[in-house]
Amino acid sequence: MIKIVGLLLVAAIATYGLHAFAQIRADVRPSLTPIGSSSSNGVSFAWFYDSTERTVVVCRIGQAPGDSVDCKAKTTLQ
């Protein structure tokens, strides 16, 4: 009798453990998704969609070696 109760208890704990482990979900979506890019007169542009904040971001960089990347949010999508 004790063996059966012990076996049922172990089975119940294992089932609960599997159920609790299956509930863990990780969000693996990329925060920025590239939309497109272009360049004109030595200035390059790239557009990205931020799915967490639902915004479109545009980044700009010049042709000179000392130019930094300048990114600004363009609009918030509803």
C-alpha distance (Angstrom), angle and dihedral (degrees) to the residues before:
residue distance angle dihedral
M1 . . .
I2 3.81 . .
K3 3.82 90.5 .
I4 3.82 91.8 54.3
V5 3.81 93.0 48.4
G6 3.80 90.4 46.6
L7 3.81 91.4 49.3
L8 3.82 91.6 49.1
L9 3.81 90.5 48.4
V10 3.82 92.1 50.8
A11 3.82 90.6 47.3
A12 3.82 91.3 50.1
I13 3.82 92.4 49.2
A14 3.82 91.6 47.1
T15 3.82 91.4 48.9
Y16 3.80 91.5 49.6
G17 3.82 90.4 47.8
L18 3.80 92.5 51.9
H19 3.80 91.0 46.7
A20 3.83 92.9 49.6
F21 3.82 92.0 46.8
A22 3.82 91.5 50.1
Q23 3.82 90.8 56.7
I24 3.83 93.6 64.4
R25 3.81 109.7 100.8
A26 3.77 126.8 177.4
D27 3.79 121.5 -153.1
V28 3.80 104.3 -128.8
R29 3.80 98.9 171.6
P30 3.78 114.0 127.8
S31 3.78 112.4 -112.3
L32 3.82 94.0 -140.8
T33 3.79 121.8 38.7
P34 3.82 116.5 -169.3
I35 3.80 113.1 -122.1
G36 3.79 102.7 178.3
S37 3.78 147.2 -50.9
S38 3.78 139.9 -138.8
S39 3.79 140.9 171.9
S40 3.77 134.0 -146.8
N41 3.83 130.7 177.0
G42 3.81 93.1 -10.2
V43 3.82 95.3 -49.1
S44 3.80 118.6 112.0
F45 3.80 125.1 -154.4
A46 3.79 130.5 -166.6
W47 3.80 127.8 -174.9
F48 3.81 124.0 -150.5
Y49 3.81 134.2 -176.8
D50 3.82 116.2 -138.8
S51 3.82 105.3 -152.9
T52 3.81 94.8 -171.5
E53 3.82 94.4 57.2
R54 3.83 96.1 23.9
T55 3.81 93.1 -128.4
V56 3.78 135.5 132.5
V57 3.81 114.2 -129.5
V58 3.81 126.0 -162.2
C59 3.81 120.9 -159.2
R60 3.80 124.2 -163.3
I61 3.80 131.8 -167.5
G62 3.79 129.9 175.7
Q63 3.76 128.8 -136.7
A64 3.84 96.9 -110.7
P65 3.83 116.4 99.5
G66 3.82 93.0 -122.8
D67 3.81 96.2 52.5
S68 3.77 115.6 116.1
V69 3.79 127.9 -146.6
D70 3.81 110.9 -95.3
C71 3.83 115.1 -161.1
K72 3.79 125.5 -178.7
A73 3.79 133.3 173.1
K74 3.78 109.3 -112.6
T75 3.79 103.7 -170.0
T76 3.78 143.6 -17.2
L77 3.79 115.1 -121.0
Q78 3.79 118.0 -136.7
